[in-house]
Structures are given as structure tokens and as C-alpha cells.
């Protein structure tokens, strides 16, 4: 009787065949080079003229801690503004209205086409264009009084970030299968319901790695706010080393705080991605190994 060709074939026995371990000389060479560079950098900093006692002392200096707090506040506020604007502009780019698409495209074109440093200066010197803001005859305030360094930095960073975030969100929305739109509309869901309950939650999972990188980038970009006299951490450090001439020590303090903050943000990003991945496993049978959920239950 002939064997069924579709039946699984038994693997040949490997008994008696000598094992030859794979050799990876490139790994050893690259590892040795990396270790050599690390040793060189550690030795260079350890034997340099850096006064590490000053570094330890200024790590807890009130002016530095105040600058770190201002940096974190500006990062959170500017990123929140950027995400809000980015979501609105992304939906406008995907709108069927040509006016909305034109306005959104113009916004992205302008704020992605000019440097953030220039935008900060424009916002801070807005009083040269508009002397007052408000409703004429009802409420008005001088632009010089209103446009503080914090507000100018918030608008400069947040509005510019909105242009980049809009493209990230738009790409995430376009990555969602169009069949899900059709299935949801067949169930009688309105467009806003489809976007809020089906599309945006999946979009968040897709764009989370990029969005996390944008948050880290925003944290470091806040250093440009020193140009308009905002008291972030590098500006606070510069005010100190202009007096005591401990430039490299104060810069090392700033580097420590930036590295610690980025490490915490990276950890939180990884945890959030893992949490979103667990929700994907609950609804994706290919990943979770379970039966597919009923579409009515998934969209209810």
C-alpha cells in the first residue's frame, strides 16, 4: 500500500553525526572594539580635569532642580498640545472637504518647513506684529504681557509638533484595514463611532512606538527654549557656569538628568506597548491561538 504523500515524514536521525559549533568572528571583533571604546571613554573622563565633587553638589542644586521641573512641564504641555492638534489636522487631511484638506496641508507645510528655533523667536516677538490680542471693545491685553517665555515656548514647540504628529496619526489611520469600516457601517455605526471605537484604538497601538520617540525628542528639543529665556535645565546650568566657570561639570549634570528622564520614558513606553500588545492578543486568533470573537461583540 502506497504511503500518503501528505503524511508527515519522519526526520532523519542525527545520532553519530558530530556537532560543529558555528563560529562568529564578527561578534568577537565588534565586541572587543566596543569594549575598547568604552574603556577609553571611561578612562578619559576619569583622568580628566573634571571636578566630580561639583557634579555631585550641583545635582541637587535648587536652580538645577527648578530647571528640570520646568523642562518636564514644558515637555508634557507641548506634547499634549501637539497630539491634540495632530489628531485634528490628521482628520482634516482625511476629510472629504477640499477646504479642510487644503488648510491641513498648508499647516503641515509651513510648520514642517521652518526650523523650531525660528518659530520660537517668531512667537516670542509676536508683539511686533500684533500689539494687542483679544476682542476689540470687550477684552484686550498687550501681546508683550501675554507672550511670556513659557507661553512662547509652549506654542512654538506644541504647534510645530502638531504638524509632525498629524502625519504620524494619518499614517496610522490609513494602516487600518478598510474592511473594518465597511463592517462597522453595516452594523449601523456612524462615522464618528467607527473612528472613536474601532479606528483610533487600533491607530494608537500602531503609532505608539513613533509617538514615544516623539515624546523623547520633545524632551530634548525643549533645550531650544533657552533662546527665549525660558528657565529649562540647560539655561539654568548656563546661568551658574557663567559665574563659577564650571562649564563641563554643569553640562555633565544636565546630561545625567536627561539620561535618567529618557530612561524612565523609554521604560514607560515599553510597558504601554506591552499592554497594548496584550489587547491585540485577546482579539487576534493568530497571535493568541483562540477562536475569533464575534464581530457584533467586538464592536458593541
PAKE-433150 format. One record per residue (C-alpha): residue number from 1; x, y, z. Coordinates in steps of 0.2 Angstrom, whole numbers, padded with zeros to 4 digits. Layout:
N
ROSE; num; east; north; up
ROSE; NUM; X; Y; Z
...
REM end
This chain:
300
ROSE; num; east; north; up
ROSE; 1; 0000; 0000; 0000
ROSE; 2; 0007; 0017; -0005
ROSE; 3; 0010; 0030; 0008
ROSE; 4; 0001; 0046; 0008
ROSE; 5; 0012; 0059; 0001
ROSE; 6; 0003; 0072; 0013
ROSE; 7; 0008; 0062; 0028
ROSE; 8; 0022; 0070; 0039
ROSE; 9; 0039; 0062; 0036
ROSE; 10; 0050; 0056; 0050
ROSE; 11; 0066; 0067; 0052
ROSE; 12; 0082; 0058; 0049
ROSE; 13; 0092; 0053; 0065
ROSE; 14; 0107; 0064; 0069
ROSE; 15; 0115; 0050; 0080
ROSE; 16; 0133; 0048; 0077
ROSE; 17; 0135; 0065; 0067
ROSE; 18; 0147; 0076; 0076
ROSE; 19; 0141; 0094; 0080
ROSE; 20; 0152; 0108; 0073
ROSE; 21; 0148; 0124; 0083
ROSE; 22; 0145; 0140; 0072
ROSE; 23; 0159; 0152; 0073
ROSE; 24; 0155; 0171; 0074
ROSE; 25; 0172; 0180; 0072
ROSE; 26; 0162; 0196; 0068
ROSE; 27; 0154; 0196; 0085
ROSE; 28; 0170; 0194; 0095
ROSE; 29; 0178; 0208; 0084
ROSE; 30; 0164; 0220; 0086
ROSE; 31; 0163; 0216; 0105
ROSE; 32; 0181; 0219; 0108
ROSE; 33; 0180; 0236; 0098
ROSE; 34; 0165; 0241; 0108
ROSE; 35; 0174; 0237; 0125
ROSE; 36; 0189; 0246; 0120
ROSE; 37; 0180; 0262; 0115
ROSE; 38; 0170; 0261; 0132
ROSE; 39; 0186; 0258; 0142
ROSE; 40; 0194; 0273; 0133
ROSE; 41; 0179; 0285; 0136
ROSE; 42; 0179; 0280; 0155
ROSE; 43; 0197; 0282; 0157
ROSE; 44; 0197; 0299; 0148
ROSE; 45; 0183; 0306; 0159
ROSE; 46; 0190; 0298; 0175
ROSE; 47; 0208; 0306; 0172
ROSE; 48; 0201; 0322; 0165
ROSE; 49; 0201; 0339; 0175
ROSE; 50; 0183; 0337; 0179
ROSE; 51; 0179; 0341; 0197
ROSE; 52; 0166; 0327; 0201
ROSE; 53; 0163; 0334; 0218
ROSE; 54; 0155; 0349; 0209
ROSE; 55; 0145; 0337; 0198
ROSE; 56; 0138; 0329; 0214
ROSE; 57; 0135; 0345; 0223
ROSE; 58; 0125; 0353; 0208
ROSE; 59; 0114; 0338; 0205
ROSE; 60; 0103; 0343; 0219
ROSE; 61; 0106; 0362; 0217
ROSE; 62; 0089; 0371; 0218
ROSE; 63; 0092; 0381; 0202
ROSE; 64; 0095; 0364; 0193
ROSE; 65; 0080; 0355; 0200
ROSE; 66; 0069; 0370; 0196
ROSE; 67; 0076; 0369; 0178
ROSE; 68; 0072; 0350; 0177
ROSE; 69; 0054; 0353; 0183
ROSE; 70; 0052; 0367; 0170
ROSE; 71; 0058; 0355; 0157
ROSE; 72; 0046; 0342; 0162
ROSE; 73; 0032; 0354; 0162
ROSE; 74; 0035; 0361; 0145
ROSE; 75; 0038; 0343; 0138
ROSE; 76; 0021; 0337; 0144
ROSE; 77; 0011; 0353; 0140
ROSE; 78; 0019; 0355; 0122
ROSE; 79; 0017; 0336; 0118
ROSE; 80; -0002; 0337; 0124
ROSE; 81; -0004; 0352; 0113
ROSE; 82; 0005; 0343; 0098
ROSE; 83; -0006; 0327; 0100
ROSE; 84; -0022; 0337; 0101
ROSE; 85; -0018; 0347; 0085
ROSE; 86; -0011; 0332; 0076
ROSE; 87; -0027; 0322; 0078
ROSE; 88; -0037; 0337; 0072
ROSE; 89; -0026; 0340; 0057
ROSE; 90; -0025; 0322; 0053
ROSE; 91; -0044; 0320; 0052
ROSE; 92; -0044; 0336; 0042
ROSE; 93; -0032; 0328; 0030
ROSE; 94; -0043; 0313; 0028
ROSE; 95; -0059; 0323; 0026
ROSE; 96; -0069; 0324; 0010
ROSE; 97; -0070; 0343; 0011
ROSE; 98; -0056; 0350; 0000
ROSE; 99; -0056; 0366; 0011
ROSE; 100; -0051; 0355; 0026
ROSE; 101; -0038; 0346; 0016
ROSE; 102; -0031; 0362; 0010
ROSE; 103; -0030; 0370; 0027
ROSE; 104; -0022; 0355; 0035
ROSE; 105; -0009; 0353; 0021
ROSE; 106; -0004; 0371; 0022
ROSE; 107; -0002; 0370; 0041
ROSE; 108; 0009; 0355; 0039
ROSE; 109; 0019; 0363; 0025
ROSE; 110; 0023; 0379; 0035
ROSE; 111; 0027; 0371; 0052
ROSE; 112; 0037; 0357; 0045
ROSE; 113; 0046; 0369; 0033
ROSE; 114; 0053; 0381; 0046
ROSE; 115; 0065; 0377; 0060
ROSE; 116; 0059; 0376; 0078
ROSE; 117; 0072; 0389; 0083
ROSE; 118; 0064; 0402; 0071
ROSE; 119; 0047; 0398; 0076
ROSE; 120; 0051; 0401; 0095
ROSE; 121; 0058; 0418; 0090
ROSE; 122; 0043; 0422; 0080
ROSE; 123; 0031; 0418; 0094
ROSE; 124; 0041; 0427; 0107
ROSE; 125; 0042; 0443; 0096
ROSE; 126; 0024; 0442; 0091
ROSE; 127; 0021; 0459; 0098
ROSE; 128; 0030; 0467; 0084
ROSE; 129; 0015; 0461; 0073
ROSE; 130; 0000; 0461; 0085
ROSE; 131; 0002; 0474; 0098
ROSE; 132; -0014; 0468; 0107
ROSE; 133; -0024; 0452; 0107
ROSE; 134; -0042; 0449; 0112
ROSE; 135; -0059; 0456; 0106
ROSE; 136; -0059; 0475; 0102
ROSE; 137; -0070; 0484; 0114
ROSE; 138; -0073; 0469; 0125
ROSE; 139; -0057; 0462; 0131
ROSE; 140; -0039; 0466; 0126
ROSE; 141; -0022; 0463; 0133
ROSE; 142; -0005; 0468; 0127
ROSE; 143; 0005; 0454; 0117
ROSE; 144; 0021; 0459; 0127
ROSE; 145; 0012; 0455; 0143
ROSE; 146; 0004; 0439; 0137
ROSE; 147; 0018; 0431; 0127
ROSE; 148; 0029; 0425; 0142
ROSE; 149; 0044; 0414; 0139
ROSE; 150; 0033; 0399; 0144
ROSE; 151; 0019; 0403; 0133
ROSE; 152; 0030; 0407; 0118
ROSE; 153; 0039; 0390; 0121
ROSE; 154; 0023; 0381; 0123
ROSE; 155; 0016; 0387; 0106
ROSE; 156; 0032; 0386; 0097
ROSE; 157; 0035; 0368; 0102
ROSE; 158; 0017; 0362; 0103
ROSE; 159; 0011; 0369; 0086
ROSE; 160; 0026; 0363; 0077
ROSE; 161; 0024; 0346; 0085
ROSE; 162; 0006; 0345; 0079
ROSE; 163; 0012; 0346; 0061
ROSE; 164; 0023; 0330; 0063
ROSE; 165; 0011; 0321; 0074
ROSE; 166; -0003; 0324; 0061
ROSE; 167; 0007; 0314; 0048
ROSE; 168; 0010; 0300; 0061
ROSE; 169; -0008; 0299; 0066
ROSE; 170; -0014; 0300; 0047
ROSE; 171; -0002; 0285; 0043
ROSE; 172; -0009; 0275; 0057
ROSE; 173; -0027; 0278; 0052
ROSE; 174; -0023; 0273; 0034
ROSE; 175; -0015; 0257; 0040
ROSE; 176; -0031; 0251; 0047
ROSE; 177; -0040; 0238; 0035
ROSE; 178; -0054; 0247; 0026
ROSE; 179; -0065; 0231; 0028
ROSE; 180; -0067; 0236; 0046
ROSE; 181; -0075; 0252; 0041
ROSE; 182; -0087; 0243; 0030
ROSE; 183; -0091; 0230; 0043
ROSE; 184; -0095; 0244; 0056
ROSE; 185; -0105; 0254; 0044
ROSE; 186; -0115; 0238; 0040
ROSE; 187; -0119; 0236; 0059
ROSE; 188; -0126; 0254; 0058
ROSE; 189; -0112; 0263; 0067
ROSE; 190; -0110; 0281; 0062
ROSE; 191; -0093; 0288; 0056
ROSE; 192; -0089; 0296; 0072
ROSE; 193; -0092; 0280; 0082
ROSE; 194; -0082; 0270; 0070
ROSE; 195; -0067; 0282; 0072
ROSE; 196; -0069; 0283; 0091
ROSE; 197; -0072; 0264; 0095
ROSE; 198; -0063; 0255; 0081
ROSE; 199; -0051; 0265; 0071
ROSE; 200; -0042; 0276; 0084
ROSE; 201; -0039; 0262; 0097
ROSE; 202; -0030; 0252; 0084
ROSE; 203; -0021; 0268; 0077
ROSE; 204; -0014; 0271; 0095
ROSE; 205; -0007; 0253; 0095
ROSE; 206; 0001; 0256; 0078
ROSE; 207; 0009; 0273; 0081
ROSE; 208; 0014; 0271; 0099
ROSE; 209; 0032; 0267; 0096
ROSE; 210; 0034; 0283; 0085
ROSE; 211; 0024; 0293; 0097
ROSE; 212; 0035; 0288; 0111
ROSE; 213; 0050; 0293; 0101
ROSE; 214; 0042; 0310; 0098
ROSE; 215; 0040; 0312; 0117
ROSE; 216; 0058; 0309; 0120
ROSE; 217; 0063; 0320; 0105
ROSE; 218; 0052; 0334; 0113
ROSE; 219; 0061; 0332; 0130
ROSE; 220; 0077; 0336; 0121
ROSE; 221; 0070; 0349; 0110
ROSE; 222; 0065; 0360; 0125
ROSE; 223; 0083; 0365; 0127
ROSE; 224; 0080; 0377; 0112
ROSE; 225; 0068; 0387; 0123
ROSE; 226; 0084; 0394; 0131
ROSE; 227; 0084; 0406; 0116
ROSE; 228; 0069; 0415; 0123
ROSE; 229; 0075; 0415; 0141
ROSE; 230; 0064; 0400; 0147
ROSE; 231; 0072; 0393; 0163
ROSE; 232; 0074; 0375; 0157
ROSE; 233; 0088; 0364; 0164
ROSE; 234; 0102; 0369; 0152
ROSE; 235; 0098; 0388; 0153
ROSE; 236; 0098; 0386; 0172
ROSE; 237; 0115; 0377; 0171
ROSE; 238; 0122; 0391; 0160
ROSE; 239; 0117; 0404; 0172
ROSE; 240; 0128; 0395; 0185
ROSE; 241; 0143; 0391; 0175
ROSE; 242; 0144; 0409; 0168
ROSE; 243; 0148; 0414; 0187
ROSE; 244; 0159; 0399; 0193
ROSE; 245; 0166; 0394; 0176
ROSE; 246; 0162; 0376; 0179
ROSE; 247; 0156; 0373; 0162
ROSE; 248; 0159; 0354; 0159
ROSE; 249; 0153; 0350; 0177
ROSE; 250; 0137; 0358; 0174
ROSE; 251; 0135; 0350; 0157
ROSE; 252; 0138; 0333; 0165
ROSE; 253; 0124; 0337; 0177
ROSE; 254; 0112; 0341; 0163
ROSE; 255; 0117; 0325; 0154
ROSE; 256; 0113; 0315; 0170
ROSE; 257; 0096; 0322; 0171
ROSE; 258; 0092; 0320; 0153
ROSE; 259; 0098; 0301; 0153
ROSE; 260; 0088; 0297; 0168
ROSE; 261; 0072; 0305; 0161
ROSE; 262; 0074; 0297; 0144
ROSE; 263; 0077; 0280; 0153
ROSE; 264; 0061; 0282; 0163
ROSE; 265; 0051; 0287; 0147
ROSE; 266; 0058; 0273; 0137
ROSE; 267; 0053; 0261; 0151
ROSE; 268; 0035; 0268; 0152
ROSE; 269; 0034; 0267; 0133
ROSE; 270; 0039; 0249; 0133
ROSE; 271; 0026; 0245; 0147
ROSE; 272; 0012; 0254; 0137
ROSE; 273; 0017; 0244; 0121
ROSE; 274; 0016; 0228; 0130
ROSE; 275; -0001; 0232; 0137
ROSE; 276; -0007; 0237; 0120
ROSE; 277; 0000; 0221; 0113
ROSE; 278; -0010; 0210; 0126
ROSE; 279; -0026; 0218; 0120
ROSE; 280; -0021; 0213; 0102
ROSE; 281; -0018; 0195; 0108
ROSE; 282; -0036; 0195; 0115
ROSE; 283; -0044; 0199; 0098
ROSE; 284; -0031; 0191; 0086
ROSE; 285; -0033; 0172; 0085
ROSE; 286; -0017; 0171; 0075
ROSE; 287; -0007; 0178; 0090
ROSE; 288; -0017; 0171; 0104
ROSE; 289; -0022; 0154; 0097
ROSE; 290; -0040; 0156; 0102
ROSE; 291; -0056; 0157; 0092
ROSE; 292; -0060; 0173; 0083
ROSE; 293; -0073; 0184; 0093
ROSE; 294; -0090; 0188; 0086
ROSE; 295; -0089; 0204; 0076
ROSE; 296; -0105; 0211; 0085
ROSE; 297; -0097; 0208; 0102
ROSE; 298; -0081; 0216; 0096
ROSE; 299; -0089; 0232; 0090
ROSE; 300; -0103; 0234; 0103
REM end
